[in-house]
Amino acid sequence: MSEDYSDTGVIQVVVERFQNQRLPRALAIKDQVDRGERLNESDIAFLEEVLRDSARVKPYVDAHPEWQDLVGRALHLYSEITAKALENERTASR
């Protein structure tokens, strides 16, 4: 099996997972933190899983720059979520 064919399969699975599972969950969490709510254990576990998976996906993204924009926008969304969640935690602890 060629490397390109293998990469294409992995990328397809990752994109489908992002579209069907990760993005809807991330947007729901973003709405939650934008309302001033704090993250619960499940939300934190989800974000930790995304972080771990992003390290595994990085070699594919490096090899296929056409996906870098999508990955960059997704990482920006996760960054916004964590920044707002941290702000909410600081506000709640005052």
C-alpha positions in Angstrom: 0.0 0.0 0.0 1.4 3.4 -0.9 2.0 6.0 1.8 -0.3 8.5 0.0 -3.1 6.0 0.0 -2.6 5.3 3.7 -2.4 9.0 4.5 -5.6 9.6 2.6 -7.5 7.0 4.6 -6.2 8.4 7.9 -7.0 12.0 6.9 -10.5 11.0 5.8 -11.2 9.3 9.2 -9.8 12.3 11.1 -11.9 14.8 9.1 -15.1 12.7 9.5 -14.5 12.4 13.2 -13.9 16.2 13.5 -17.0 17.0 11.5 -19.3 14.6 13.2 -18.0 14.5 16.8 -15.3 17.0 17.7 -16.7 20.1 16.1 -20.2 19.9 17.4 -18.9 19.1 20.9 -16.3 22.0 20.7 -19.0 24.4 19.6 -21.2 23.4 22.5 -18.4 23.8 24.9 -17.6 27.2 23.4 -21.2 28.3 23.9 -21.0 27.1 27.5 -17.9 29.1 28.3 -19.1 32.1 26.4 -22.1 32.1 28.8 -19.6 32.3 31.7 -20.0 28.6 32.7 -17.1 26.6 33.9 -15.8 23.4 32.3 -16.9 20.1 33.9 -14.7 17.0 34.1 -16.1 15.6 30.9 -15.3 18.8 29.0 -11.8 18.8 30.3 -11.3 15.1 29.4 -12.6 15.9 25.9 -10.1 18.8 25.5 -7.2 16.7 26.8 -8.1 13.9 24.3 -8.1 16.5 21.5 -4.7 17.7 22.5 -3.3 14.2 22.6 -4.8 13.4 19.2 -3.5 16.6 17.6 0.0 15.4 18.4 -0.7 12.1 16.5 -2.2 13.9 13.5 0.6 16.5 13.2 2.8 14.3 10.9 -0.1 13.9 8.5 -0.8 17.6 8.4 2.9 18.4 7.9 2.9 16.0 4.9 -0.3 17.4 3.5 -0.3 21.2 3.8 -3.7 21.5 2.1 -5.2 20.5 5.5 -3.2 23.1 7.5 -5.8 25.8 7.3 -8.6 23.6 8.6 -6.4 22.3 11.4 -5.2 25.9 12.3 -8.8 27.0 12.5 -9.7 24.1 14.7 -6.8 24.7 17.0 -7.8 28.4 17.2 -11.3 27.3 18.3 -9.8 25.1 21.0 -7.5 27.9 22.1 -10.5 30.3 22.4 -12.3 27.7 24.5 -9.5 27.2 26.9 -8.7 30.9 27.2 -12.4 31.7 28.0 -12.6 28.7 30.4 -9.5 30.0 32.3 -11.1 33.5 32.5 -14.3 31.9 33.9 -12.3 30.0 36.5 -10.5 33.1 37.6 -13.8 35.0 37.8 -15.5 32.2 39.8 -12.6 32.1 42.3 -12.9 35.7 43.2 
